[in-house]
Amino acid sequence: MKLCITGGGTGGHLMIAQSLVEAAASEGHEAIFIGSTSGQDRKYFEEHSAFSHVYFLETTGVVNQRGFGKLKALWRVFRAFLASRAILKKHHIEATYSVGGFSAAPASFASLSCGIPLFIHEQNAVEGRLNSLLKPFAKRFISAYDASSPIKGYPVKDVFFKTARVRSKIKTIIFLGGSQGAKAINDLALSVAKELQEQGIHIIHQAGERDFERVKKAYGELEVEVEIYSFTKEIPSLMAKADLAVSRSGASTLWELCANGLPALFVPFPHAAADHQYHNARFIVAHDLGWCEREGGDLRTILLSILGQDLEQKSKALVAYCAKDAAHEMIKDLNA
């Protein structure tokens, strides 16, 4: 089968695209990618990807634009729509998979206009505006949060499953604020650092590049030993070492933690679109798989209370809940 994967803008969307193209290639399918010159699309796929061809069209988000800016953005989407139609016909594409984000609009609409089946993956508990608009016209709509979804899992790299284990006692804790860091999580880590060290709990901390020097200096003043990073690509191995995580609740990170069996206290990014990080985390809490508290809450008290708990039940439930082969199931579903 010849497949088009489209979408992106943010790393979360693009990691799903990466999982899908790897699954498609392993099944013997050819896949092309249509994304945008904006966002992180080029960073992910311009070089060294499993796609046979990659295209980056000049588009920007429409929703956050106003006045003439919105008209200009719509005009760019329309031109990219026409370009996408030509690309789809050139490669004889038989199905299109949208992973969401503004990058997905041109190729998704082009596929529908050409009669090419459209499949959609929604990464968050709150549907994106584009996905909600396209959902009635899609052949399949996949969401790990939707009980009616024919595939329940979330595409996660195999390494998180391979290093999964059941946690019980907390010997190591990892603080994750994402590549940019999160001041609320950094401040929480510093506020409990002494107690953690006194209890013999090792600290791993990704502080983010902007806040790294401040946090590193503060640990030194506290005389607390810590494994600290500004940014690192070794997150899978660091997660594998940890027994508890304190993390933002972007979809990719959330499901990577789940796949690894690593229980987490989620501190949602308060300015995420449609507050989707909070709703992502609340889904986990509703299934008794973790904890969630907003930045304004008493994070320190909650975290310290978790330290005394046996995590085995939650960790086992996380391992059992996550479907290992979601990306492969999504690719196989194309011919269903």
For each residue, the residues with C-beta under 8 A, 3 or more apart:
1: 24 29 30 94 95 334 335
2: 29 30 31 32 91 92 93 94
3: 24 29 30 31 32 93 94 95 96 97 331 334
4: 31 32 33 34 87 88 91 93 95 96 97 107 111 116
5: 17 20 21 24 31 32 33 34 51 96 97 99
6: 33 34 35 84 96 97 98 99 103 104 106 107 108
7: 13 14 16 17 35 98 99 100 101 103 104
8: 13 14 17 35 36 39 40 41 44 99 101 103 104
9: 13 14 36 38 39 40 41 61 101 102 103
10: 13 14 39 40 101
11: 14 15 40 44 179 252
12: 15 16 123 250 251 252
13: 7 8 9 10 16 17 99 100 101 103 104 123
14: 7 8 9 10 11 17 18 35 40 41 44 45 99
15: 11 12 18 19 155 157 252
16: 7 12 13 19 20 99 121 123 155 252
17: 5 7 8 13 14 20 21 33 44 45 99
18: 14 15 21 22 44 49
19: 15 16 22 23 155 156 157 326 327
20: 5 16 17 23 24 31 97 99 121 155 327 330 331
21: 5 17 18 24 25 31 33 49 50 51
22: 18 19 25 26 50 327
23: 19 20 26 27 155 327 328 330 331
24: 1 3 5 20 21 27 29 30 31 50 331
25: 21 22 28 29 31 50
26: 22 23 328
27: 23 24 328 331 332
28: 25
29: 1 2 3 24 25 331
30: 1 2 3 24 52
31: 2 3 4 5 20 21 24 25 50 51 52
32: 2 3 4 5 51 52 53 54 55 87 91 93
33: 4 5 6 17 21 41 45 49 51 53 54 55
34: 4 5 6 55 57 84 87 103 106 107
35: 6 7 8 14 39 41 42 45 54 55 56 57 103
36: 8 9 39 41 56 57 58 59 60 80 102 103
37: 41 42 56 57 58 59
38: 9 41 58 59 60 61 102 103
39: 8 9 10 35 36 101 102 103
40: 8 9 10 11 14 43 44
41: 8 9 14 33 35 36 37 38 44 45 56 103
42: 35 37 45 46 56
43: 40 46
44: 8 11 14 17 18 40 41 49
45: 14 17 33 35 41 42 49 51 54
46: 42 43 54 56
47:
48:
49: 18 21 33 44 45 54
50: 21 22 24 25 31
51: 5 21 31 32 33 45 54
52: 30 31 32
53: 32 33 91
54: 32 33 35 45 46 49 51
55: 32 33 34 35 83 87
56: 35 36 37 41 42 46
57: 34 35 36 37 79 80 83 84 106
58: 36 37 38 76 79 80
59: 36 37 38 73 76 77 80 102 103 105 106
60: 36 38 65 73 76 102
61: 9 38 64 65 73 102
62: 65 70 73 74 77 102 105
63: 102 129
64: 61
65: 60 61 62 69 70 72 73
66: 69 70
67: 70 71
68: 71 72
69: 65 66 72 73
70: 62 65 66 67 73 74
71: 67 68 74 75
72: 65 68 69 75 76
73: 59 60 61 62 65 69 70 76 77
74: 62 70 71 77 78
75: 71 72 78 79
76: 58 59 60 72 73 79 80
77: 59 62 73 74 80 81 105 106
78: 74 75 81 82
79: 57 58 75 76 82 83
80: 36 57 58 59 76 77 83 84 105 106
81: 77 78 84 85 105 106 109 110 113
82: 78 79 85 86 110
83: 55 57 79 80 86 87 106
84: 6 34 57 80 81 87 88 106 107 109 110 111
85: 81 82 88 89 110 113 114
86: 82 83 89 90
87: 4 32 34 55 83 84 90 91 93 107 110
88: 4 84 85 91 93 96 107 110 111 114 116
89: 85 86 92 93 114
90: 86 87
91: 2 4 32 53 87 88
92: 2 89
93: 2 3 4 32 87 88 89 96 111 116
94: 1 2 3 116 117
95: 1 3 4 116 117 118 119 334
96: 3 4 5 6 88 93 107 108 111 116 117 118 119
97: 3 4 5 6 20 119 120 121 330 334
98: 6 7 104 107 108 118 119 120 121 130 131 134 138
99: 5 6 7 8 13 14 16 17 20 104 121 123
100: 7 13 104 120 121 122 123 128 130 131
101: 7 8 9 10 13 39 104 128 130
102: 9 36 38 39 59 60 61 62 63 105 130
103: 6 7 8 9 13 34 35 36 38 39 41 59
104: 6 7 8 13 98 99 100 101 107 108 130
105: 59 62 77 80 81 102 108 109 130
106: 6 34 57 59 77 80 81 83 84 109 110
107: 4 6 34 84 87 88 96 98 104 110 111
108: 6 96 98 104 105 111 112 118 120 130 134
109: 81 84 105 106 112 113 134
110: 81 82 84 85 87 88 106 107 113 114
111: 4 84 88 93 96 107 108 114 116 117 118
112: 108 109 115 116 118 134 137
113: 81 85 109 110
114: 85 88 89 110 111
115: 112
116: 4 88 93 94 95 96 111 112
117: 94 95 96 111 139 334
118: 95 96 98 108 111 112 134 137 138 139
119: 95 96 97 98 138 139 140 141 142 330 333 334
120: 97 98 100 108 131 134 135 138 140 141 142
121: 16 20 97 98 99 100 142 143 155 330
122: 100 127 128 131 141 142 143 145 146
123: 12 13 16 99 100 154 251 252
124: 127 128 145 251 274 276 279 280
125: 145 276 279 280 282 283
126: 274 275 276 279
127: 122 124 131 132 135 143
128: 100 101 122 124 131 132 273
129: 63 132 133
130: 98 100 101 102 104 105 108 133 134
131: 98 100 120 122 127 128 134 135 141
132: 127 128 129 135
133: 129 130
134: 98 108 109 112 118 120 130 131 137 138
135: 120 127 131 132 138 141
136:
137: 112 118 134
138: 98 118 119 120 134 135 141
139: 117 118 119
140: 119 120 150 333
141: 119 120 122 131 135 138 146 149
142: 119 120 121 122 149 150 151 330
143: 121 122 127 146 149
144: 149 152 153 154 255 326
145: 122 124 125 280 283
146: 122 141 143 149
147:
148:
149: 141 142 143 144 146 152
150: 140 142 333
151: 142 323 326 329 330 333
152: 144 149 323 326
153: 144 156 322 323 324 325 326 329
154: 123 144 251 255 258 259 322 323 326
155: 15 16 19 20 23 121 326 327 330
156: 19 153 160 161 252 255 256 259 322 326
157: 15 19 160 236 256
158: 161 162 324
159: 162 163 236
160: 156 157 163 164 236 239 256 259 260
161: 156 158 164 259 260 322 324
162: 158 159
163: 159 160 236 237 239 240 260
164: 160 161 259 260 261 319
165: 240 260 261 315
166: 261 312 315 316 319
167: 170 243 244 261 262 263 311 312 315
168: 243 310 311 312 315
169: 243 310 311
170: 167 173 201 243 244 306 307 311
171: 200 201 202 243
172: 201 202 203 204 241 242 243 244
173: 170 196 201 202 203 204 242 243 244 245 246
174: 204 205 206 238 239 241 242 244 245 246 247 262
175: 185 186 188 189 203 204 205 206 207 245 246 247
176: 185 206 235 245 246 247 248 253
177: 180 181 182 183 185 186 206 207 208 211 247 248
178: 181 182 206 208 248 250 253
179: 11 208 209 231
180: 177 208 209 210
181: 177 178 185 186 206 207 208 209 210 211 212 230
182: 177 178 185 186 208 248 267 269
183: 177 186 187 211
184: 187 188 267 295 299
185: 175 176 177 181 182 188 189 246 247 248 267
186: 175 177 181 182 183 189 190 205 207 208 211 214 215
187: 183 184 190 191
188: 175 184 185 191 192 246 267 299 300 303
189: 175 185 186 192 193 203 205 215 246
190: 186 187 193 215 218 219 222
191: 187 188 300
192: 188 189 195 196 300 303 304
193: 189 190 196 197 203 219 222 224 226
194: 197 198 222 224
195: 192 198 199 304
196: 173 192 193 199 201 203 224 307
197: 193 194 200 201 203 224 225
198: 194 195
199: 195 196 307
200: 171 197
201: 170 171 172 173 196 197 307
202: 171 172 173 227
203: 172 173 175 189 193 196 197 224 225 226 227
204: 172 173 174 175 226 227 228 238 241 242
205: 174 175 186 189 215 226 227 228 229
206: 174 175 176 177 178 181 228 229 230 231 232 235 238
207: 175 177 181 186 211 212 215 216 228 229 230
208: 177 178 179 180 181 182 186 211 212 230 231
209: 179 180 181 212 230 231
210: 180 181
211: 177 181 183 186 207 208 214 215
212: 181 207 208 209 215 216 228 229 230
213: 216 217
214: 186 211 217 218
215: 186 189 190 205 207 211 212 218 219 228
216: 207 212 213 219 220 228
217: 213 214 220 221
218: 190 214 215 221 222
219: 190 193 215 216 222 224 226 228
220: 216 217 223
221: 217 218
222: 190 193 194 218 219
223: 220
224: 193 194 196 197 203 219
225: 197 203
226: 193 203 204 205 219
227: 202 203 204 205 238
228: 204 205 206 207 212 215 216 219
229: 205 206 207 212 232
230: 181 206 207 208 209 212
231: 179 206 208 209
232: 206 229 235 238
233:
234: 237 238
235: 176 206 232 238 239 256
236: 157 159 160 163 239 240 256 260
237: 163 234 240 241
238: 174 204 206 227 232 234 235 241 242
239: 160 163 174 235 236 242 245 256 257 260 262
240: 163 165 236 237 260
241: 172 174 204 237 238
242: 172 173 174 204 238 239 245 262
243: 167 168 169 170 171 172 173 262 311
244: 167 170 172 173 174 262 263 264 265 306 307 311
245: 173 174 175 176 239 242 257 262 263 264 265
246: 173 174 175 176 185 188 189 264 265 267 303
247: 174 175 176 177 185 253 254 257 264 265 266 267
248: 176 177 178 182 185 253 266 267 268 269 277
249: 253 254 266 267 268 269 277 278 280 281 284 292
250: 12 178 253 254 269 272 277 280
251: 12 123 124 154 254 255 276 280
252: 11 12 15 16 123 156 255 256
253: 176 178 247 248 249 250 256 257
254: 247 249 250 251 257 258 264 266 280 281 284
255: 144 154 156 251 252 258 259 322
256: 156 157 160 235 236 239 252 253 259 260
257: 239 245 247 253 254 260 262 263 264 290 318
258: 154 254 255 261 262 284 289 318 321 322
259: 154 156 160 161 164 255 256 318 322 324
260: 160 161 163 164 165 236 239 240 256 257 318
261: 164 165 166 167 258 315 316 318 319
262: 167 174 239 242 243 244 245 257 258 315 318
263: 167 244 245 257 289 290 291 311 314 315 318
264: 244 245 246 247 254 257 284 290 291
265: 244 245 246 247 290 291 292 293 299 302 303 306
266: 247 248 249 254 277 280 281 284 290 291 292 293
267: 182 184 185 188 246 247 248 249 292 293 294 295 299
268: 248 249 272 275 277 278 280 281 292 294 295
269: 182 248 249 250 272 277
270: 275 278 294 295
271:
272: 250 268 269 275 276 277 278
273: 128 276
274: 124 126 279
275: 126 268 270 272 278 279
276: 124 125 126 251 272 273 279 280
277: 248 249 250 266 268 269 272 280 281
278: 249 268 270 272 275 281 282 292 294
279: 124 125 126 274 275 276 282 283
280: 124 125 145 249 250 251 254 266 268 276 277 283 284
281: 249 254 266 268 277 278 284 285 290 292
282: 125 278 279 285 286 292
283: 125 145 279 280 286 287
284: 249 254 258 264 266 280 281 287 289 290 292
285: 281 282 288 289 290 291 292
286: 282 283
287: 283 284 317 321
288: 285 314 317
289: 258 263 284 285 314 317 318 321
290: 257 263 264 265 266 281 284 285 314 318
291: 263 264 265 266 285 302 306
292: 249 265 266 267 268 278 281 282 284 285
293: 265 266 267 297 298 299 302
294: 267 268 270 278 297
295: 184 267 268 270 299
296:
297: 293 294 302
298: 293 301 302
299: 184 188 265 267 293 295 302 303
300: 188 191 192 303 304
301: 298 304 305
302: 265 291 293 297 298 299 305 306
303: 188 192 246 265 299 300 306 307
304: 192 195 300 301 307 308
305: 301 302 308 309
306: 170 244 265 291 302 303 309
307: 170 196 199 201 244 303 304
308: 304 305
309: 305 306
310: 168 169 313
311: 167 168 169 170 243 244 263 314 315
312: 166 167 168 315 316
313: 310 316 317
314: 263 288 289 290 311 317 318
315: 165 166 167 168 261 262 263 311 312 318 319
316: 166 261 312 313 319 320
317: 287 288 289 313 314 320 321
318: 257 258 259 260 261 262 263 289 290 314 315 321 322
319: 164 166 261 315 316 322
320: 316 317
321: 258 287 289 317 318
322: 153 154 156 161 255 258 259 318 319
323: 151 152 153 154 326 329
324: 153 158 161 259
325: 153 328 329
326: 19 144 151 152 153 154 155 156 323 329 330
327: 19 20 22 23 155 330 331
328: 23 26 27 325 331 332
329: 151 153 323 325 326 332 333
330: 20 23 97 119 121 142 151 155 326 327 333 334
331: 3 20 23 24 27 29 327 328 334
332: 27 328 329 335 336
333: 119 140 150 151 329 330 336
334: 1 3 95 97 117 119 330 331
335: 1 332
336: 332 333
